[in-house]
Amino acid sequence: GTSAVGTDRDFIWGFMLGFFVGFLMLVWVWMPTVPHKQKLGILTGISCQLALGLIHGKDGNEDDALGNGVTEDNGIFAN
């Protein structure tokens, strides 16, 4: 039925989660209760996050698990 496929809202919600939460959401994709469109949204969001990261260029700035740029000049690694 429609519930297994999901709505456009499910896709948008999945995209947001995939984009902002990232790889943690891959666990969600394997859950049988999650609508198909939400799974697609999550995968699309993660893909976009990766693509933007590659396009943006890291320049030696590593991103942490949440996608926050961790650099030497924000006080965390100060001597």
All heavy atoms as a GROMACS GRO file, in nm:
protein
  599
    1GLY      N    1   0.081  -0.121   0.000
    1GLY     CA    2   0.000   0.000   0.000
    1GLY      C    3   0.084   0.125   0.000
    1GLY      O    4   0.206   0.120  -0.017
    2THR      N    5   0.018   0.237   0.024
    2THR     CA    6   0.086   0.366   0.024
    2THR      C    7   0.180   0.378   0.143
    2THR      O    8   0.285   0.440   0.134
    2THR     CB    9  -0.015   0.481   0.032
    2THR    OG1   10  -0.131   0.444  -0.042
    2THR    CG2   11   0.042   0.608  -0.027
    3SER      N   12   0.145   0.317   0.255
    3SER     CA   13   0.224   0.332   0.378
    3SER      C   14   0.364   0.273   0.363
    3SER      O   15   0.459   0.322   0.421
    3SER     CB   16   0.152   0.266   0.496
    3SER     OG   17   0.131   0.129   0.467
    4ALA      N   18   0.377   0.167   0.283
    4ALA     CA   19   0.508   0.104   0.264
    4ALA      C   20   0.600   0.193   0.180
    4ALA      O   21   0.720   0.197   0.203
    4ALA     CB   22   0.492  -0.030   0.198
    5VAL      N   23   0.540   0.266   0.084
    5VAL     CA   24   0.619   0.353  -0.003
    5VAL      C   25   0.655   0.483   0.069
    5VAL      O   26   0.769   0.526   0.068
    5VAL     CB   27   0.543   0.384  -0.134
    5VAL    CG1   28   0.623   0.483  -0.219
    5VAL    CG2   29   0.518   0.256  -0.210
    6GLY      N   30   0.557   0.542   0.135
    6GLY     CA   31   0.579   0.668   0.205
    6GLY      C   32   0.537   0.787   0.122
    6GLY      O   33   0.499   0.774   0.007
    7THR      N   34   0.544   0.906   0.183
    7THR     CA   35   0.501   1.030   0.119
    7THR      C   36   0.622   1.116   0.085
    7THR      O   37   0.734   1.086   0.122
    7THR     CB   38   0.408   1.109   0.214
    7THR    OG1   39   0.483   1.140   0.333
    7THR    CG2   40   0.286   1.027   0.251
    8ASP      N   41   0.595   1.227   0.014
    8ASP     CA   42   0.701   1.324  -0.015
    8ASP      C   43   0.756   1.383   0.115
    8ASP      O   44   0.874   1.415   0.125
    8ASP     CB   45   0.647   1.437  -0.103
    8ASP     CG   46   0.620   1.388  -0.245
    8ASP    OD1   47   0.676   1.283  -0.283
    8ASP    OD2   48   0.542   1.453  -0.316
    9ARG      N   49   0.668   1.393   0.213
    9ARG     CA   50   0.709   1.444   0.344
    9ARG      C   51   0.814   1.350   0.406
    9ARG      O   52   0.910   1.395   0.468
    9ARG     CB   53   0.587   1.455   0.434
    9ARG     CG   54   0.611   1.530   0.562
    9ARG     CD   55   0.483   1.537   0.642
    9ARG     NE   56   0.490   1.646   0.739
    9ARG     CZ   57   0.386   1.690   0.807
    9ARG    NH1   58   0.267   1.637   0.787
    9ARG    NH2   59   0.401   1.788   0.894
   10ASP      N   60   0.791   1.219   0.390
   10ASP     CA   61   0.887   1.120   0.440
   10ASP      C   62   1.023   1.138   0.373
   10ASP      O   63   1.127   1.128   0.437
   10ASP     CB   64   0.838   0.977   0.414
   10ASP     CG   65   0.724   0.937   0.507
   10ASP    OD1   66   0.725   0.981   0.623
   10ASP    OD2   67   0.636   0.863   0.462
   11PHE      N   68   1.020   1.166   0.241
   11PHE     CA   69   1.144   1.186   0.166
   11PHE      C   70   1.220   1.309   0.218
   11PHE      O   71   1.340   1.302   0.245
   11PHE     CB   72   1.116   1.201   0.017
   11PHE     CG   73   1.241   1.221  -0.065
   11PHE    CD1   74   1.316   1.112  -0.106
   11PHE    CD2   75   1.284   1.349  -0.098
   11PHE    CE1   76   1.433   1.129  -0.180
   11PHE    CE2   77   1.400   1.368  -0.172
   11PHE     CZ   78   1.474   1.257  -0.213
   12ILE      N   79   1.147   1.421   0.234
   12ILE     CA   80   1.209   1.545   0.283
   12ILE      C   81   1.269   1.524   0.422
   12ILE      O   82   1.382   1.562   0.450
   12ILE     CB   83   1.105   1.660   0.289
   12ILE    CG1   84   1.042   1.684   0.152
   12ILE    CG2   85   1.168   1.787   0.345
   12ILE    CD1   86   1.136   1.743   0.049
   13TRP      N   87   1.193   1.461   0.511
   13TRP     CA   88   1.236   1.433   0.647
   13TRP      C   89   1.360   1.343   0.644
   13TRP      O   90   1.457   1.368   0.716
   13TRP     CB   91   1.120   1.368   0.722
   13TRP     CG   92   1.143   1.339   0.867
   13TRP    CD1   93   1.121   1.221   0.929
   13TRP    CD2   94   1.189   1.430   0.968
   13TRP    NE1   95   1.151   1.234   1.063
   13TRP    CE2   96   1.194   1.360   1.088
   13TRP    CE3   97   1.229   1.565   0.966
   13TRP    CZ2   98   1.236   1.419   1.209
   13TRP    CZ3   99   1.272   1.624   1.085
   13TRP    CH2  100   1.274   1.551   1.204
   14GLY      N  101   1.356   1.240   0.561
   14GLY     CA  102   1.470   1.150   0.546
   14GLY      C  103   1.593   1.223   0.494
   14GLY      O  104   1.704   1.202   0.543
   15PHE      N  105   1.570   1.313   0.396
   15PHE     CA  106   1.680   1.390   0.340
   15PHE      C  107   1.746   1.477   0.446
   15PHE      O  108   1.869   1.481   0.457
   15PHE     CB  109   1.631   1.476   0.224
   15PHE     CG  110   1.741   1.556   0.159
   15PHE    CD1  111   1.818   1.500   0.058
   15PHE    CD2  112   1.768   1.685   0.201
   15PHE    CE1  113   1.920   1.574  -0.002
   15PHE    CE2  114   1.870   1.759   0.142
   15PHE     CZ  115   1.946   1.703   0.041
   16MET      N  116   1.663   1.545   0.524
   16MET     CA  117   1.715   1.632   0.630
   16MET      C  118   1.798   1.552   0.730
   16MET      O  119   1.909   1.591   0.766
   16MET     CB  120   1.600   1.702   0.704
   16MET     CG  121   1.515   1.787   0.614
   16MET     SD  122   1.580   1.951   0.587
   16MET     CE  123   1.532   2.032   0.738
   17LEU      N  124   1.743   1.439   0.773
   17LEU     CA  125   1.814   1.354   0.870
   17LEU      C  126   1.945   1.302   0.810
   17LEU      O  127   2.049   1.306   0.875
   17LEU     CB  128   1.726   1.237   0.913
   17LEU     CG  129   1.609   1.271   1.005
   17LEU    CD1  130   1.517   1.151   1.021
   17LEU    CD2  131   1.658   1.317   1.141
   18GLY      N  132   1.937   1.253   0.687
   18GLY     CA  133   2.055   1.200   0.620
   18GLY      C  134   2.163   1.305   0.603
   18GLY      O  135   2.281   1.279   0.625
   19PHE      N  136   2.119   1.427   0.566
   19PHE     CA  137   2.215   1.534   0.541
   19PHE      C  138   2.280   1.585   0.669
   19PHE      O  139   2.401   1.604   0.675
   19PHE     CB  140   2.146   1.650   0.468
   19PHE     CG  141   2.242   1.755   0.419
   19PHE    CD1  142   2.311   1.736   0.301
   19PHE    CD2  143   2.262   1.871   0.491
   19PHE    CE1  144   2.400   1.833   0.254
   19PHE    CE2  145   2.351   1.968   0.446
   19PHE     CZ  146   2.420   1.948   0.328
   20PHE      N  147   2.198   1.607   0.772
   20PHE     CA  148   2.250   1.668   0.895
   20PHE      C  149   2.306   1.566   0.996
   20PHE      O  150   2.399   1.597   1.069
   20PHE     CB  151   2.145   1.758   0.960
   20PHE     CG  152   2.113   1.879   0.877
   20PHE    CD1  153   1.991   1.891   0.814
   20PHE    CD2  154   2.208   1.978   0.858
   20PHE    CE1  155   1.963   2.002   0.735
   20PHE    CE2  156   2.181   2.090   0.780
   20PHE     CZ  157   2.058   2.101   0.719
   21VAL      N  158   2.247   1.448   1.001
   21VAL     CA  159   2.295   1.347   1.095
   21VAL      C  160   2.404   1.261   1.031
   21VAL      O  161   2.500   1.222   1.096
   21VAL     CB  162   2.179   1.258   1.147
   21VAL    CG1  163   2.231   1.154   1.246
   21VAL    CG2  164   2.072   1.344   1.212
   22GLY      N  165   2.388   1.234   0.900
   22GLY     CA  166   2.493   1.163   0.828
   22GLY      C  167   2.488   1.012   0.844
   22GLY      O  168   2.380   0.953   0.849
   23PHE      N  169   2.607   0.953   0.854
   23PHE     CA  170   2.621   0.808   0.847
   23PHE      C  171   2.545   0.732   0.956
   23PHE      O  172   2.510   0.617   0.937
   23PHE     CB  173   2.769   0.769   0.851
   23PHE     CG  174   2.838   0.796   0.721
   23PHE    CD1  175   2.926   0.901   0.708
   23PHE    CD2  176   2.811   0.717   0.610
   23PHE    CE1  177   2.989   0.927   0.588
   23PHE    CE2  178   2.874   0.742   0.489
   23PHE     CZ  179   2.963   0.847   0.478
   24LEU      N  180   2.517   0.796   1.070
   24LEU     CA  181   2.439   0.731   1.175
   24LEU      C  182   2.303   0.686   1.123
   24LEU      O  183   2.247   0.588   1.169
   24LEU     CB  184   2.419   0.826   1.294
   24LEU     CG  185   2.534   0.837   1.394
   24LEU    CD1  186   2.506   0.947   1.494
   24LEU    CD2  187   2.554   0.704   1.466
   25MET      N  188   2.252   0.760   1.024
   25MET     CA  189   2.120   0.730   0.971
   25MET      C  190   2.117   0.604   0.885
   25MET      O  191   2.011   0.555   0.852
   25MET     CB  192   2.065   0.849   0.891
   25MET     CG  193   2.035   0.971   0.976
   25MET     SD  194   1.934   0.938   1.123
   25MET     CE  195   1.783   0.879   1.047
   26LEU      N  196   2.235   0.550   0.848
   26LEU     CA  197   2.239   0.426   0.770
   26LEU      C  198   2.175   0.312   0.848
   26LEU      O  199   2.116   0.220   0.789
   26LEU     CB  200   2.383   0.390   0.733
   26LEU     CG  201   2.444   0.473   0.620
   26LEU    CD1  202   2.588   0.434   0.597
   26LEU    CD2  203   2.364   0.456   0.492
   27VAL      N  204   2.184   0.318   0.981
   27VAL     CA  205   2.120   0.217   1.067
   27VAL      C  206   1.969   0.219   1.042
   27VAL      O  207   1.904   0.115   1.034
   27VAL     CB  208   2.149   0.246   1.216
   27VAL    CG1  209   2.077   0.148   1.306
   27VAL    CG2  210   2.300   0.240   1.241
   28TRP      N  211   1.915   0.342   1.031
   28TRP     CA  212   1.771   0.363   1.010
   28TRP      C  213   1.722   0.298   0.879
   28TRP      O  214   1.612   0.247   0.871
   28TRP     CB  215   1.746   0.513   1.005
   28TRP     CG  216   1.613   0.557   1.058
   28TRP    CD1  217   1.513   0.614   0.984
   28TRP    CD2  218   1.566   0.550   1.193
   28TRP    NE1  219   1.407   0.642   1.066
   28TRP    CE2  220   1.436   0.604   1.193
   28TRP    CE3  221   1.620   0.502   1.311
   28TRP    CZ2  222   1.360   0.613   1.309
   28TRP    CZ3  223   1.544   0.510   1.426
   28TRP    CH2  224   1.416   0.564   1.425
   29VAL      N  225   1.809   0.302   0.776
   29VAL     CA  226   1.773   0.250   0.644
   29VAL      C  227   1.743   0.101   0.649
   29VAL      O  228   1.660   0.050   0.573
   29VAL     CB  229   1.887   0.280   0.542
   29VAL    CG1  230   1.861   0.213   0.409
   29VAL    CG2  231   1.900   0.431   0.522
   30TRP      N  232   1.809   0.028   0.740
   30TRP     CA  233   1.790  -0.117   0.747
   30TRP      C  234   1.668  -0.157   0.828
   30TRP      O  235   1.634  -0.273   0.834
   30TRP     CB  236   1.915  -0.183   0.806
   30TRP     CG  237   2.034  -0.158   0.718
   30TRP    CD1  238   2.143  -0.083   0.750
   30TRP    CD2  239   2.054  -0.206   0.584
   30TRP    NE1  240   2.229  -0.081   0.643
   30TRP    CE2  241   2.178  -0.155   0.542
   30TRP    CE3  242   1.979  -0.287   0.498
   30TRP    CZ2  243   2.229  -0.182   0.415
   30TRP    CZ3  244   2.030  -0.313   0.373
   30TRP    CH2  245   2.153  -0.263   0.331
   31MET      N  246   1.601  -0.060   0.894
   31MET     CA  247   1.482  -0.093   0.974
   31MET      C  248   1.361  -0.116   0.883
   31MET      O  249   1.331  -0.032   0.798
   31MET     CB  250   1.453   0.018   1.075
   31MET     CG  251   1.555   0.028   1.183
   31MET     SD  252   1.503   0.139   1.313
   31MET     CE  253   1.646   0.132   1.419
   32PRO      N  254   1.291  -0.228   0.902
   32PRO     CA  255   1.178  -0.262   0.814
   32PRO      C  256   1.057  -0.168   0.828
   32PRO      O  257   0.976  -0.160   0.736
   32PRO     CB  258   1.140  -0.404   0.857
   32PRO     CG  259   1.197  -0.422   0.993
   32PRO     CD  260   1.318  -0.334   1.000
   33THR      N  261   1.046  -0.096   0.939
   33THR     CA  262   0.929  -0.010   0.961
   33THR      C  263   0.942   0.126   0.891
   33THR      O  264   0.845   0.199   0.878
   33THR     CB  265   0.908   0.015   1.111
   33THR    OG1  266   1.032   0.058   1.169
   33THR    CG2  267   0.862  -0.112   1.181
   34VAL      N  268   1.062   0.161   0.846
   34VAL     CA  269   1.084   0.292   0.784
   34VAL      C  270   1.032   0.290   0.640
   34VAL      O  271   1.064   0.198   0.564
   34VAL     CB  272   1.235   0.328   0.786
   34VAL    CG1  273   1.260   0.461   0.716
   34VAL    CG2  274   1.287   0.332   0.928
   35PRO      N  275   0.949   0.390   0.601
   35PRO     CA  276   0.896   0.396   0.464
   35PRO      C  277   1.006   0.404   0.359
   35PRO      O  278   1.112   0.462   0.384
   35PRO     CB  279   0.812   0.524   0.464
   35PRO     CG  280   0.787   0.556   0.606
   35PRO     CD  281   0.902   0.500   0.684
   36HIS      N  282   0.980   0.347   0.242
   36HIS     CA  283   1.077   0.341   0.133
   36HIS      C  284   1.128   0.480   0.094
   36HIS      O  285   1.248   0.499   0.074
   36HIS     CB  286   1.013   0.273   0.011
   36HIS     CG  287   1.106   0.259  -0.105
   36HIS    ND1  288   1.215   0.175  -0.102
   36HIS    CD2  289   1.107   0.320  -0.225
   36HIS    CE1  290   1.279   0.184  -0.217
   36HIS    NE2  291   1.215   0.271  -0.294
   37LYS      N  292   1.037   0.576   0.084
   37LYS     CA  293   1.078   0.711   0.044
   37LYS      C  294   1.166   0.776   0.148
   37LYS      O  295   1.256   0.854   0.114
   37LYS     CB  296   0.954   0.800   0.019
   37LYS     CG  297   0.897   0.783  -0.120
   37LYS     CD  298   0.810   0.900  -0.158
   37LYS     CE  299   0.759   0.886  -0.300
   37LYS     NZ  300   0.669   0.995  -0.339
   38GLN      N  301   1.143   0.744   0.277
   38GLN     CA  302   1.227   0.800   0.381
   38GLN      C  303   1.369   0.742   0.371
   38GLN      O  304   1.467   0.812   0.389
   38GLN     CB  305   1.170   0.773   0.520
   38GLN     CG  306   1.234   0.857   0.628
   38GLN     CD  307   1.158   0.854   0.759
   38GLN    OE1  308   1.042   0.815   0.764
   38GLN    NE2  309   1.223   0.893   0.865
   39LYS      N  310   1.377   0.612   0.339
   39LYS     CA  311   1.508   0.549   0.318
   39LYS      C  312   1.581   0.616   0.202
   39LYS      O  313   1.700   0.647   0.211
   39LYS     CB  314   1.491   0.400   0.290
   39LYS     CG  315   1.443   0.321   0.410
   39LYS     CD  316   1.422   0.175   0.375
   39LYS     CE  317   1.369   0.100   0.496
   39LYS     NZ  318   1.341  -0.040   0.468
   40LEU      N  319   1.510   0.640   0.091
   40LEU     CA  320   1.568   0.709  -0.024
   40LEU      C  321   1.615   0.848   0.015
   40LEU      O  322   1.723   0.892  -0.026
   40LEU     CB  323   1.465   0.720  -0.138
   40LEU     CG  324   1.441   0.594  -0.221
   40LEU    CD1  325   1.332   0.621  -0.323
   40LEU    CD2  326   1.568   0.551  -0.291
   41GLY      N  327   1.533   0.916   0.093
   41GLY     CA  328   1.569   1.051   0.139
   41GLY      C  329   1.696   1.050   0.222
   41GLY      O  330   1.783   1.135   0.205
   42ILE      N  331   1.706   0.953   0.313
   42ILE     CA  332   1.824   0.941   0.398
   42ILE      C  333   1.949   0.918   0.313
   42ILE      O  334   2.050   0.986   0.329
   42ILE     CB  335   1.807   0.827   0.501
   42ILE    CG1  336   1.701   0.866   0.606
   42ILE    CG2  337   1.940   0.796   0.571
   42ILE    CD1  338   1.653   0.750   0.692
   43LEU      N  339   1.940   0.824   0.219
   43LEU     CA  340   2.054   0.794   0.134
   43LEU      C  341   2.092   0.913   0.046
   43LEU      O  342   2.210   0.942   0.026
   43LEU     CB  343   2.024   0.671   0.046
   43LEU     CG  344   2.013   0.539   0.123
   43LEU    CD1  345   1.964   0.428   0.032
   43LEU    CD2  346   2.147   0.501   0.184
   44THR      N  347   1.990   0.984  -0.004
   44THR     CA  348   2.015   1.103  -0.085
   44THR      C  349   2.081   1.212  -0.002
   44THR      O  350   2.175   1.278  -0.047
   44THR     CB  351   1.884   1.157  -0.147
   44THR    OG1  352   1.818   1.050  -0.214
   44THR    CG2  353   1.910   1.270  -0.244
   45GLY      N  354   2.034   1.228   0.120
   45GLY     CA  355   2.091   1.329   0.211
   45GLY      C  356   2.236   1.300   0.242
   45GLY      O  357   2.321   1.391   0.239
   46ILE      N  358   2.267   1.175   0.272
   46ILE     CA  359   2.405   1.136   0.301
   46ILE      C  360   2.493   1.158   0.177
   46ILE      O  361   2.604   1.211   0.188
   46ILE     CB  362   2.413   0.989   0.349
   46ILE    CG1  363   2.343   0.974   0.485
   46ILE    CG2  364   2.559   0.944   0.361
   46ILE    CD1  365   2.327   0.830   0.530
   47SER      N  366   2.440   1.121   0.061
   47SER     CA  367   2.514   1.140  -0.065
   47SER      C  368   2.544   1.287  -0.090
   47SER      O  369   2.655   1.323  -0.130
   47SER     CB  370   2.436   1.082  -0.182
   47SER     OG  371   2.412   0.945  -0.162
   48CYS      N  372   2.445   1.373  -0.068
   48CYS     CA  373   2.463   1.517  -0.089
   48CYS      C  374   2.566   1.574   0.008
   48CYS      O  375   2.648   1.656  -0.028
   48CYS     CB  376   2.330   1.591  -0.073
   48CYS     SG  377   2.225   1.574  -0.216
   49GLN      N  378   2.560   1.527   0.134
   49GLN     CA  379   2.657   1.572   0.234
   49GLN      C  380   2.799   1.535   0.190
   49GLN      O  381   2.890   1.617   0.196
   49GLN     CB  382   2.625   1.506   0.369
   49GLN     CG  383   2.709   1.557   0.483
   49GLN     CD  384   2.692   1.475   0.609
   49GLN    OE1  385   2.696   1.354   0.605
   49GLN    NE2  386   2.675   1.542   0.721
   50LEU      N  387   2.815   1.410   0.141
   50LEU     CA  388   2.945   1.365   0.091
   50LEU      C  389   2.990   1.448  -0.029
   50LEU      O  390   3.105   1.493  -0.035
   50LEU     CB  391   2.938   1.218   0.052
   50LEU     CG  392   2.946   1.116   0.164
   50LEU    CD1  393   2.923   0.976   0.109
   50LEU    CD2  394   3.080   1.124   0.234
   51ALA      N  395   2.899   1.468  -0.125
   51ALA     CA  396   2.931   1.542  -0.246
   51ALA      C  397   2.972   1.685  -0.213
   51ALA      O  398   3.073   1.735  -0.264
   51ALA     CB  399   2.812   1.541  -0.341
   52LEU      N  400   2.896   1.751  -0.126
   52LEU     CA  401   2.930   1.888  -0.086
   52LEU      C  402   3.066   1.892  -0.018
   52LEU      O  403   3.144   1.984  -0.038
   52LEU     CB  404   2.823   1.944   0.009
   52LEU     CG  405   2.700   2.001  -0.058
   52LEU    CD1  406   2.598   2.045   0.047
   52LEU    CD2  407   2.735   2.118  -0.147
   53GLY      N  408   3.095   1.791   0.064
   53GLY     CA  409   3.224   1.782   0.132
   53GLY      C  410   3.338   1.773   0.032
   53GLY      O  411   3.441   1.837   0.048
   54LEU      N  412   3.317   1.692  -0.073
   54LEU     CA  413   3.421   1.675  -0.175
   54LEU      C  414   3.439   1.802  -0.257
   54LEU      O  415   3.550   1.844  -0.286
   54LEU     CB  416   3.385   1.557  -0.266
   54LEU     CG  417   3.394   1.418  -0.203
   54LEU    CD1  418   3.338   1.314  -0.299
   54LEU    CD2  419   3.537   1.384  -0.167
   55ILE      N  420   3.325   1.864  -0.295
   55ILE     CA  421   3.330   1.986  -0.375
   55ILE      C  422   3.394   2.099  -0.295
   55ILE      O  423   3.478   2.173  -0.344
   55ILE     CB  424   3.188   2.028  -0.420
   55ILE    CG1  425   3.132   1.924  -0.518
   55ILE    CG2  426   3.188   2.167  -0.483
   55ILE    CD1  427   2.982   1.937  -0.540
   56HIS      N  428   3.353   2.110  -0.171
   56HIS     CA  429   3.402   2.215  -0.083
   56HIS      C  430   3.553   2.205  -0.063
   56HIS      O  431   3.621   2.305  -0.049
   56HIS     CB  432   3.330   2.205   0.053
   56HIS     CG  433   3.304   2.336   0.116
   56HIS    ND1  434   3.387   2.392   0.209
   56HIS    CD2  435   3.204   2.426   0.099
   56HIS    CE1  436   3.339   2.510   0.247
   56HIS    NE2  437   3.227   2.533   0.181
   57GLY      N  438   3.604   2.083  -0.061
   57GLY     CA  439   3.747   2.064  -0.042
   57GLY      C  440   3.782   2.076   0.105
   57GLY      O  441   3.742   2.171   0.170
   58LYS      N  442   3.851   1.978   0.156
   58LYS     CA  443   3.875   1.977   0.301
   58LYS      C  444   3.987   2.072   0.344
   58LYS      O  445   3.984   2.128   0.450
   58LYS     CB  446   3.908   1.834   0.348
   58LYS     CG  447   3.788   1.742   0.343
   58LYS     CD  448   3.685   1.783   0.449
   58LYS     CE  449   3.566   1.688   0.449
   58LYS     NZ  450   3.465   1.724   0.347
   59ASP      N  451   4.089   2.090   0.262
   59ASP     CA  452   4.203   2.176   0.295
   59ASP      C  453   4.263   2.142   0.431
   59ASP      O  454   4.300   2.230   0.509
   59ASP     CB  455   4.161   2.325   0.296
   59ASP     CG  456   4.116   2.371   0.157
   59ASP    OD1  457   4.169   2.315   0.059
   59ASP    OD2  458   4.031   2.459   0.149
   60GLY      N  459   4.268   2.015   0.462
   60GLY     CA  460   4.328   1.970   0.587
   60GLY      C  461   4.236   1.982   0.707
   60GLY      O  462   4.272   1.943   0.817
   61ASN      N  463   4.116   2.039   0.690
   61ASN     CA  464   4.022   2.047   0.800
   61ASN      C  465   3.936   1.922   0.804
   61ASN      O  466   3.855   1.900   0.715
   61ASN     CB  467   3.931   2.170   0.785
   61ASN     CG  468   4.010   2.299   0.790
   61ASN    OD1  469   4.120   2.301   0.843
   61ASN    ND2  470   3.953   2.406   0.736
   62GLU      N  471   3.954   1.840   0.904
   62GLU     CA  472   3.875   1.717   0.915
   62GLU      C  473   3.738   1.748   0.974
   62GLU      O  474   3.728   1.830   1.067
   62GLU     CB  475   3.948   1.616   1.004
   62GLU     CG  476   4.069   1.554   0.939
   62GLU     CD  477   4.033   1.477   0.812
   62GLU    OE1  478   3.934   1.401   0.816
   62GLU    OE2  479   4.101   1.493   0.711
   63ASP      N  480   3.635   1.682   0.922
   63ASP     CA  481   3.502   1.695   0.981
   63ASP      C  482   3.484   1.586   1.085
   63ASP      O  483   3.528   1.473   1.066
   63ASP     CB  484   3.393   1.677   0.875
   63ASP     CG  485   3.377   1.803   0.790
   63ASP    OD1  486   3.459   1.896   0.809
   63ASP    OD2  487   3.287   1.808   0.708
   64ASP      N  488   3.419   1.621   1.197
   64ASP     CA  489   3.388   1.517   1.295
   64ASP      C  490   3.260   1.444   1.253
   64ASP      O  491   3.207   1.467   1.145
   64ASP     CB  492   3.376   1.575   1.436
   64ASP     CG  493   3.261   1.674   1.451
   64ASP    OD1  494   3.173   1.676   1.363
   64ASP    OD2  495   3.260   1.748   1.551
   65ALA      N  496   3.212   1.354   1.337
   65ALA     CA  497   3.099   1.268   1.301
   65ALA      C  498   2.973   1.348   1.266
   65ALA      O  499   2.892   1.304   1.188
   65ALA     CB  500   3.068   1.171   1.414
   66LEU      N  501   2.957   1.466   1.324
   66LEU     CA  502   2.838   1.545   1.299
   66LEU      C  503   2.854   1.641   1.182
   66LEU      O  504   2.763   1.715   1.150
   66LEU     CB  505   2.802   1.626   1.425
   66LEU     CG  506   2.758   1.543   1.544
   66LEU    CD1  507   2.739   1.633   1.667
   66LEU    CD2  508   2.628   1.468   1.515
   67GLY      N  509   2.973   1.639   1.119
   67GLY     CA  510   2.994   1.725   1.005
   67GLY      C  511   3.041   1.864   1.043
   67GLY      O  512   3.045   1.954   0.961
   68ASN      N  513   3.074   1.885   1.172
   68ASN     CA  514   3.127   2.014   1.214
   68ASN      C  515   3.274   2.022   1.179
   68ASN      O  516   3.349   1.929   1.206
   68ASN     CB  517   3.110   2.033   1.364
   68ASN     CG  518   2.966   2.026   1.407
   68ASN    OD1  519   2.879   2.083   1.343
   68ASN    ND2  520   2.940   1.956   1.515
   69GLY      N  521   3.314   2.132   1.118
   69GLY     CA  522   3.455   2.147   1.082
   69GLY      C  523   3.540   2.161   1.208
   69GLY      O  524   3.515   2.250   1.289
   70VAL      N  525   3.635   2.074   1.227
   70VAL     CA  526   3.725   2.084   1.341
   70VAL      C  527   3.859   2.133   1.289
   70VAL      O  528   3.927   2.065   1.214
   70VAL     CB  529   3.743   1.946   1.411
   70VAL    CG1  530   3.842   1.959   1.526
   70VAL    CG2  531   3.609   1.894   1.460
   71THR      N  532   3.895   2.254   1.328
   71THR     CA  533   4.020   2.312   1.281
   71THR      C  534   4.111   2.343   1.400
   71THR      O  535   4.066   2.343   1.515
   71THR     CB  536   3.995   2.442   1.201
   71THR    OG1  537   3.924   2.534   1.285
   71THR    CG2  538   3.914   2.415   1.076
   72GLU      N  539   4.237   2.373   1.370
   72GLU     CA  540   4.333   2.398   1.477
   72GLU      C  541   4.310   2.534   1.543
   72GLU      O  542   4.358   2.560   1.651
   72GLU     CB  543   4.476   2.393   1.422
   72GLU     CG  544   4.527   2.253   1.396
   72GLU     CD  545   4.466   2.190   1.271
   72GLU    OE1  546   4.427   2.266   1.180
   72GLU    OE2  547   4.455   2.066   1.266
   73ASP      N  548   4.238   2.624   1.475
   73ASP     CA  549   4.228   2.761   1.526
   73ASP      C  550   4.100   2.790   1.603
   73ASP      O  551   4.070   2.904   1.631
   73ASP     CB  552   4.244   2.861   1.411
   73ASP     CG  553   4.144   2.839   1.300
   73ASP    OD1  554   4.050   2.760   1.320
   73ASP    OD2  555   4.161   2.899   1.194
   74ASN      N  556   4.024   2.684   1.641
   74ASN     CA  557   3.904   2.715   1.718
   74ASN      C  558   3.921   2.683   1.866
   74ASN      O  559   3.824   2.663   1.938
   74ASN     CB  560   3.779   2.646   1.659
   74ASN     CG  561   3.792   2.497   1.656
   74ASN    OD1  562   3.890   2.441   1.706
   74ASN    ND2  563   3.695   2.430   1.597
   75GLY      N  564   4.043   2.677   1.912
   75GLY     CA  565   4.068   2.668   2.055
   75GLY      C  566   4.074   2.528   2.112
   75GLY      O  567   4.124   2.508   2.221
   76ILE      N  568   4.023   2.428   2.039
   76ILE     CA  569   4.018   2.292   2.093
   76ILE      C  570   4.159   2.235   2.106
   76ILE      O  571   4.192   2.171   2.205
   76ILE     CB  572   3.933   2.200   2.003
   76ILE    CG1  573   3.787   2.249   2.005
   76ILE    CG2  574   3.940   2.055   2.053
   76ILE    CD1  575   3.699   2.176   1.905
   77PHE      N  576   4.245   2.264   2.007
   77PHE     CA  577   4.379   2.205   2.007
   77PHE      C  578   4.486   2.306   2.048
   77PHE      O  579   4.603   2.290   2.019
   77PHE     CB  580   4.412   2.149   1.867
   77PHE     CG  581   4.317   2.042   1.824
   77PHE    CD1  582   4.227   2.066   1.723
   77PHE    CD2  583   4.316   1.918   1.885
   77PHE    CE1  584   4.139   1.967   1.681
   77PHE    CE2  585   4.228   1.820   1.846
   77PHE     CZ  586   4.139   1.843   1.744
   78ALA      N  587   4.444   2.416   2.116
   78ALA     CA  588   4.541   2.517   2.155
   78ALA      C  589   4.640   2.459   2.257
   78ALA      O  590   4.603   2.384   2.346
   78ALA     CB  591   4.469   2.637   2.215
   79ASN      N  592   4.767   2.500   2.244
   79ASN     CA  593   4.870   2.451   2.336
   79ASN      C  594   4.858   2.519   2.471
   79ASN      O  595   4.858   2.639   2.480
   79ASN     CB  596   5.011   2.481   2.278
   79ASN     CG  597   5.032   2.402   2.150
   79ASN    OD1  598   4.970   2.299   2.130
   79ASN    ND2  599   5.119   2.454   2.063
   0.00000   0.00000   0.00000
